[in-house]
Amino acid sequence: MLLLRRSGWLIALILTAVVVFVVRVDYMMVDFHVYRTAAERAIDGETLYRPDDGHYQFKYFPAFALVMAPFAALSQEAAEAIWFALSIVLMVLFVRGCVRTLPSPRLTRTQLTWIAVLLVGRFYAREVALGQTNALLGVLLIAALVAVQQRRDAAAGALVGAAIFVKPYAMIFVPWLLVAQGGVAVASCGLVLLAGLAAPAMVYGWSGNLHQLAEWWRTVTATTAPNLLIPENVSIATMWVRWLGPGTPATWLAAATLAAAAALVLLVVLRRRGVDDPAYLEFALLMLLIPLISPQGWDYVLLLATPVVLCLVDRMHAVPGLWRAAGWTAIAVMSFTIFDLLGRTLYTALMAASAVTLAALAQASVLARLRWQRVS
């Protein structure tokens, strides 16, 4: 009977996924199309980074285009269907990993899973609908966390290196590896990075590969400013531009905020002594910061905040009253600032005020407060 119930839920999930794919996702997986187009170009040895692609320019390292090459060999319909199914699997693995790696939880794994779906689920849905790669990034980072918890430093470094090719902003884990895990982890990460940066030379040659890397940098820097004012951008840079307008004051204040965030991470790491399993909280904090430090940090990238949400909900009782109120408020704002729920007027006002960004920063602060109390 139990098997039948589980099979029924599985069938319901598959049918729901098929309906969503046919009705909505089939014409929405715009980001996956960017990856597949880049893969087609890489196979033919063509330039990956083209300004005439407009908003949908490829902004990843050349190696990622090679990784996506198998999808270029398939028809568009088959490639979309496989990527959609793979995204669902990756999302399940990511949430499962976030739940299972939380040290000494008060809540059950089932409760934590439902909390993740309820409070972060809107970002999961958007991720799958766009055909994005943040679930893959999350799986790699959680796998690195598992390696850290098992004291496999070389594996942890290699997994962080692989994650950087999925999203370059995963580079923020490299200083953490050096401080928290030591030289073996950093060396392993560096070897993976060197191999990944050199691999496209097999297609483009050495000079051609260097040209592609230079074009990657040009594309990332040239597309930053136009994306700052897009409503779904939750980056710290966007927050200051919204409040002050583009210009030097916003740039300097964004830099100061990023420096403060880096100092917060350092404080958290320095307080790890005496904590039984410090890595989860530190990984959670760094994952939360990825969409905030990226000038092109879209709101759905906050699916990476899943470990933060789980950690806070499970341990919120351990912080004083005002901190607890701030934590619950921040989670509510981040989770439920939804157009369909709030309506156009309130949603627009909250996004214009960068309420989601402030909520994420508030969660980072409450997380640091937990560490200050030596909570893992």
Number of C-alpha atoms within 10 A of each C-alpha: 6 7 8 9 10 11 12 12 12 12 12 12 12 14 12 12 16 16 12 13 20 12 11 12 21 16 12 16 21 15 18 22 20 18 28 24 19 27 26 20 18 24 17 11 15 15 15 23 23 13 13 8 10 9 10 14 21 24 22 22 22 27 21 22 26 21 14 19 19 14 20 21 14 13 9 13 9 12 17 22 16 14 18 24 16 16 22 19 13 21 22 16 18 26 25 18 19 30 23 17 17 20 16 11 15 12 13 11 15 11 13 24 18 13 18 23 15 12 18 24 17 18 20 23 15 18 24 26 22 19 23 23 19 24 27 20 24 27 23 23 28 28 21 25 26 20 18 22 17 11 12 16 23 20 21 28 31 22 24 31 31 21 25 25 23 23 18 16 17 21 16 17 22 19 13 18 21 15 13 17 20 15 15 17 24 25 18 19 27 17 14 20 19 11 12 19 18 16 17 24 17 11 15 19 14 14 10 17 20 16 14 21 20 12 19 21 15 14 18 17 12 12 17 14 15 10 17 24 19 14 15 18 26 30 25 29 28 32 27 22 20 19 12 14 14 16 10 11 13 20 18 13 17 21 15 12 16 17 12 12 20 15 12 17 21 15 14 21 19 13 17 20 10 10 13 12 17 21 22 21 25 26 20 24 25 22 27 24 27 23 26 28 21 18 23 25 23 18 21 24 25 27 28 29 28 25 27 26 27 24 23 23 19 19 18 20 11 14 19 11 11 8 20 18 13 16 24 18 15 23 21 14 17 21 19 17 19 17 12 9 10 13 11 11 9 14 18 16 11 15 20 18 15 22 19 27 24 19 21 24 19 19 26 25 19 23 28 22 17 22 21 16 12 16 20 22
